[in-house]
């Protein structure tokens, strides 16, 4: 079995009761895969006791490429989210408003891509999405409940300097001050964004470090090899059961 989402925490309007958690825990497969260590742990599974594997996302770095120098990118802060307002509880639309000042007095230039009513429209295709990343110096992620936001990984792969909330598995991906910045306080988010906007060398270095993080830890080869190993193992289990 494969579990992608988190178990919503107590207090969330989508919270899962303890009995539901126990019910899920009882639905084990011969091989159990999660997309992050955080996801595995928050559901109460363990590597040793439950044989719970972790397969991180894979990013096609040839597609999501860093092809535009920082100096040639727009001085804007990009976010990529669908249905942001409706999914405020997990995507942090209200938090983004506090950071950006939208819709009243903006604290920094913004760009939003995604299906968001009057705010923005989605990219027409993947190539257009890659172009949005490659024409933006900074990427801002405000997710609250998301094990690993794919847009954050894509932006890092495209060489954006990233600023993010420190939620779920993100602190295991971003090494604060080395390949990105993190905070759960709007004023600190604004501070990091202004720092990057005013220091092109820092912005460039952060973007390059972000790209290297994806190449080292979220490559498609590693992703495919991990799944191939699980499928091969599952086939052996199937043969034994016949």
C-alpha positions in Angstrom: 0.0 0.0 0.0 1.0 3.6 -0.5 0.1 6.5 1.7 0.5 10.0 0.3 -1.3 12.4 2.7 -0.8 13.3 6.3 -3.1 12.4 9.1 -4.7 15.8 9.9 -3.7 17.1 13.3 -6.0 17.5 16.2 -7.9 20.8 15.8 -8.1 20.6 12.0 -11.6 20.6 10.6 -10.5 17.5 8.7 -9.0 15.8 11.7 -8.9 12.0 11.9 -10.2 10.3 15.1 -8.0 7.8 17.0 -10.3 4.9 15.9 -9.8 5.9 12.3 -6.0 6.0 12.7 -6.1 2.5 14.3 -8.4 1.3 11.4 -5.8 2.6 8.9 -3.0 1.0 10.8 -4.6 -2.3 10.5 -4.7 -2.2 6.7 -1.1 -3.3 6.1 0.3 -4.7 2.9 3.3 -7.0 2.5 5.2 -3.8 1.6 4.1 -0.4 2.9 5.4 2.8 1.2 5.2 6.4 2.2 6.4 9.6 0.4 8.3 10.9 3.4 9.6 9.9 6.8 7.3 12.6 8.2 4.3 10.9 6.6 5.3 7.5 7.9 5.8 8.8 11.5 2.7 11.0 11.7 0.5 8.0 10.8 2.2 6.0 13.6 4.1 3.5 11.5 7.7 2.4 11.9 10.5 1.3 9.7 11.5 -1.6 11.8 8.1 -2.9 13.1 6.0 -2.3 10.0 8.5 -2.5 7.2 7.3 1.0 6.2 9.4 2.2 3.3 9.9 5.7 2.2 10.2 6.7 -1.5 10.7 10.4 -2.0 9.3 12.2 -5.0 11.3 12.3 -8.2 11.8 15.5 -10.2 12.7 15.4 -13.9 15.7 17.9 -13.6 16.0 17.9 -17.4 12.5 19.2 -17.7 12.5 21.4 -14.6 15.8 23.0 -15.4 17.7 26.0 -14.3 18.3 27.8 -17.6 17.9 31.5 -16.7 20.6 33.4 -14.8 19.3 35.1 -11.6 20.2 38.5 -13.0 17.9 38.0 -16.0 14.9 36.9 -13.9 12.0 39.1 -12.9 12.1 40.8 -9.5 9.0 39.0 -8.2 8.0 36.4 -5.7 6.2 33.4 -7.3 3.7 31.0 -5.7 2.1 28.1 -7.5 -1.1 26.9 -5.9 -4.6 25.7 -7.1 -7.8 26.6 -5.2 -5.7 28.6 -2.7 -8.6 30.4 -0.9 -10.7 27.2 -0.7 -7.8 25.2 0.7 -6.5 27.9 3.1 -6.5 25.3 5.9 -3.7 23.3 4.2 -2.2 25.7 1.7 -2.0 28.9 3.9 -3.7 31.5 1.7 -4.3 33.7 4.8 -0.7 33.4 5.8 0.4 34.4 2.2 -1.9 37.5 2.5 -0.2 38.5 5.8 3.2 38.1 4.1 2.5 39.8 0.8 -0.1 42.4 1.9 -2.5 41.2 -0.9 -4.9 42.7 -1.9 -4.3 46.0 -0.2 -0.7 47.3 -0.1 1.8 44.8 -1.5 5.0 44.3 0.5 6.8 42.9 -2.5 6.1 42.2 -6.2 4.0 39.0 -6.6 3.3 36.4 -9.3 0.7 33.6 -8.7 0.1 30.7 -11.0 -2.9 28.4 -10.5 -6.6 28.1 -10.7 -7.6 30.8 -8.2 -10.7 32.7 -9.3 -9.8 36.3 -10.0 -6.3 36.0 -8.6 -4.6 33.8 -11.1 -4.9 31.2 -13.9 -3.1 27.9 -14.2 -0.2 27.3 -16.6 -1.4 26.1 -20.0 1.1 23.2 -19.9 4.3 22.0 -18.2 6.5 24.1 -20.4 4.7 27.3 -19.4 5.0 26.3 -15.7 8.7 25.8 -16.1 9.0 29.2 -17.7 7.2 30.8 -14.8 9.8 29.2 -12.4 12.6 30.3 -14.7 11.5 33.9 -14.9 11.1 34.3 -11.1 13.9 35.0 -8.7 12.1 33.9 -5.6 9.6 31.2 -4.8 7.3 31.4 -1.7 5.7 28.3 -0.3 3.1 28.8 2.4 1.8 25.2 2.8 0.5 24.2 6.3 -0.3 20.5 5.9 1.5 18.9 2.9 4.2 16.3 3.4 6.3 17.5 0.4 4.8 20.2 -1.8 5.7 19.3 -5.4 5.8 23.0 -6.4 8.5 23.6 -3.9 10.6 20.8 -5.3 10.0 22.0 -8.9 10.9 25.6 -8.0 14.1 24.4 -6.3 15.0 22.3 -9.4 14.5 25.4 -11.6 17.0 27.4 -9.5 14.6 29.7 -7.6 15.7 31.0 -4.2 13.0 29.6 -1.9 11.3 30.9 1.2 8.9 28.6 2.9 6.9 27.7 6.0 8.8 25.1 8.1 6.0 22.5 8.1 5.9 18.7 7.7 9.0 17.4 5.9 10.2 20.8 4.6 12.8 21.2 7.4 14.4 18.0 6.2 14.7 19.4 2.6 15.6 23.0 3.3 18.7 23.6 5.3 17.9 27.1 6.6 20.3 29.7 5.4 22.1 27.3 3.0 19.6 26.3 0.3 16.6 28.3 1.3 14.9 30.2 4.2 12.1 29.1 6.5 9.8 30.8 9.1 6.3 30.6 10.4 6.2 34.3 11.1 5.1 36.7 8.3 7.5 39.4 9.3 10.5 37.0 9.0 9.2 35.8 5.7 9.2 39.4 4.5 12.7 39.9 5.9 14.1 36.9 4.0 12.4 38.0 0.8 13.8 41.5 1.0 17.3 40.1 1.8 17.1 38.0 -1.4 15.7 40.8 -3.5 18.5 43.2 -2.4 21.4 40.7 -2.7 21.7 39.2 -6.2 24.7 37.1 -5.3 22.9 35.6 -2.3 19.8 34.9 -4.4 21.9 33.2 -7.1 23.8 31.1 -4.5 20.5 30.0 -2.8 19.0 29.0 -6.2 22.1 26.9 -7.1 22.1 25.2 -3.7 18.4 24.5 -4.1 18.9 22.9 -7.5 21.8 20.7 -6.1 19.5 19.5 -3.3 17.0 18.2 -5.9 19.7 16.6 -8.0 21.2 14.9 -5.0 18.0 13.8 -3.2 15.1 13.8 -5.5 16.4 12.5 -8.9 14.1 10.5 -11.2 16.7 7.8 -11.3 16.6 7.3 -7.5 12.8 7.4 -7.6 12.5 4.8 -10.4 15.1 2.5 -8.9 13.3 2.6 -5.5 10.0 1.6 -7.1 11.6 -1.0 -9.3 13.1 -2.6 -6.2 9.7 -2.7 -4.5 7.9 -4.1 -7.5 10.6 -6.8 -7.9 10.2 -7.7 -4.2 6.4 -7.7 -4.5 6.7 -10.1 -7.4 8.8 -12.5 -5.3 6.2 -12.3 -2.5 3.5 -13.1 -5.1 5.3 -16.1 -6.4 5.6 -17.5 -2.8 1.9 -17.0 -2.2 0.8 -18.9 -5.4 
